[in-house]
Amino acid sequence: VLAFQPLSEEHVQALLVREGLVASRSDAAEIARLCEGSLETARQLLDPQVRALRGELFELLAAEPFPPLQLAAPR
């Protein structure tokens, strides 16, 4: 088993740009900031629906008071 350290934001950003996976450097910077050093997570976050769902979940988790039943309800 080989364990790798997470990539730096700069490396992720450079790889996203080099591979043509993003429209701009600012998009690459945003994805690199969110992916925590994982190229697989970065690729998933390129999907606008995944990013929107992530944002919605973070908003629900940060809500005061925390709404566990609302969060668990099917959509």
Secondary structure, DSSP 8 states (H G I E B T S, - for coil): --------HHHHHHHHHHTT-SSSHHHHHHHHHHTTT-HHHHHHHTSHHHHHHHHHHHHHHH-SS--HHHHHS--
